[in-house]
Every structure is written in structure tokens, then in C-alpha cells.
Amino acid sequence: MTQPFRTTTIRGTLYDHPKYYDLVFGAGVGLEVDFLQGCFDLYAGRRVHRVFEPACGSGRLLINLAKRGFQVSGWDMSRAAVDYCNRRFERRGLPAPAALGDIVNVCLPAKVDAAFNLMSSFQILPTERAAEDHLRSMAANIAKGGLYILALHLTPSRGTPIQRERWAARRGKLSVLCRIWTKQICSRQRKTRCGMVTEARTPRSRVRIVEDCAFRTYSAAQIGRLFEKIGHFEPVATYDYGHDLDDPIIVDDRTQDVVYVLRRR
Ligand SMILES: C[S@@+](CC[C@H](N)C(=O)[O-])C[C@H]1O[C@@H](n2cnc3c(N)ncnc32)[C@H](O)[C@@H]1O
């Protein structure tokens, strides 16, 4: 006889459930790491060995870079994510790379050769002030010639913005489905409010994580002005979320997904 599902609904954030986050957003990790390494080789004005990820989450990118010989570290605000990330390193006999910290003001013990933020986490920073402080503090912690690889969902002024995303993945008996949709665009406040529901299923149980999240919006012109204002970074290349090094893009008023390769002056 089939066992009935036990369903638990949690009002919280997927970031505090890194096992599910890691599965559902981890599928393209190999491609992302190839892309990062390719950018280091192509665009950095120095040899890249020491790398840092602000808002590192489960550490899915950090562990794969560590396996390729990079010295890695990361900050995140979720205790659960930091613990998950550090445990996966400790299991392999590697030093724990993640620390609890707010990326508004990053302060590292030594400068890094490169940093990266590939999942639009920069847009979680709610105000222009927080975004500026983040970029300035990143500049202070990246050595001259080093890179900051920063991904954003831009708000296009032509074309229709993407309003829905659906991510799904399965590992063994666990399957995770995550749906994100736009609830409200507050243009004057430059804020997009989104709903997000994640369902994690095994044959015996189902967990639903229900949350609202908000992202600061940027047009191509707004982020360009911000980079200019900060002054420490030179944009040297742009790509889309396909992470294809052979296919750089030119950002225009239709662009939505963009990865900026910024070089520290
Ligand atoms: C979309 S996840 C990205 C995780 C990781 N960068 C990746 O590519 O898988 C966003 C992460 O940002 C973290 N976060 C949000 N605001 C933060 C802040 N102000 N300081 C540090 N971490 C933050 C969350 O806890 C979450 O782990």
C-alpha cells in the first residue's frame, strides 16, 4: 500500500535549506566554473589563485574551484548555508572557507585575485547606498588587475521582462522544484517583489518553502553609472547567463541577463 505524503510547509527562505538550494540551482555548476576560470585566464591582469565569493550560499562554486586548485573563501548571511558549505569542505579534509558576514561591507584578511557573484545576489542589496558600499568594499579587497565577475538581471526598457522562472532537479530519491514569479514592480523605488515556492519531495515526504523576496532593479544605464561612480572597476567584457566564453554580448536596452567582467584598476 502507498504511504501517504507527509507535507510540511515552511514560511522561510530556501537559502536556509542549502541541501535543496544546492540541488535545484547546481545543475550548471561545471559550465559556470569553466566560465569563471576562462575569465580569469582571459581578462585578469594578474595570475588568479586566491578567489572570494560574496553571498557564497551552499558553496557549490567554491568547492568546484577548490578542486581545481584555487584558494577559496566566501561570506554569507545564512548560518545554515555557511555550515553546509564548511561541512562539505571538511568532509574532503579541506579548510572551511565560509564565514558569516554581510556583503554590504566586505573585509578580508588579505586581498584576493578575483571575486564573483553569479546568481544576481548583488540585487538583494536593497538600496543604492548598500550597493555602493558593497562595490567599494569589494574594490578594497581585490588586488590591482584582479577581477570582479558580477551577474545581474537588468530591467530592459524595450521588450518584455521575464516574469517567471522554473527550476527543477533530481538526485536519487530527492526531487526539488522551485518557481519564482514577479508579484510587483515598483519602478519608483526600483524594487521588484517576487514570490518563490520550493517543493522538495522524497517518496515519503514533501517540504514546501514559501517566501517573498525583493530585488533592486537596474537598467543598463543605471548599473553603468554606478560602476562609473565607484570608479575602481573597468568593465572589460559582458556575457549572458549562457556563460559561453566564445559568445560575449553587447549590452543594450533589451538586455536582461548580463555577466559583467570588471577589472580592478
Ligand atoms: C541566490 S543565493 C546565491 C548563492 C551562491 N552565490 C550561488 O551562486 O549558488 C543568494 C545568497 O545570498 C545570501 N545573502 C543575501 N543577502 C546577503 C547579505 N547581505 N550578505 C551576505 N549574504 C547574503 C543568501 O543567504 C544566499 O545564500
The ligand as an ORCA input file, in Angstrom:
! r2SCAN-3c Opt
* xyz 0 1
  C      20.884     33.223     -4.854
  S      21.876     32.693     -3.484
  C      23.444     32.607     -4.272
  C      24.377     31.611     -3.676
  C      25.671     31.399     -4.458
  N      26.302     32.647     -4.803
  C      25.461     30.587     -5.705
  O      25.845     31.036     -6.807
  O      24.921     29.478     -5.587
  C      21.924     34.162     -2.536
  C      22.715     34.052     -1.246
  O      22.892     35.381     -0.744
  C      22.879     35.337      0.669
  N      22.692     36.732      1.103
  C      21.635     37.550      0.900
  N      21.876     38.786      1.382
  C      23.134     38.754      1.885
  C      23.968     39.716      2.518
  N      23.552     40.983      2.698
  N      25.194     39.331      2.944
  C      25.616     38.057      2.774
  N      24.873     37.093      2.161
  C      23.659     37.444      1.724
  C      21.777     34.356      0.983
  O      21.875     33.841      2.290
  C      22.009     33.311     -0.115
  O      22.835     32.263      0.332
*
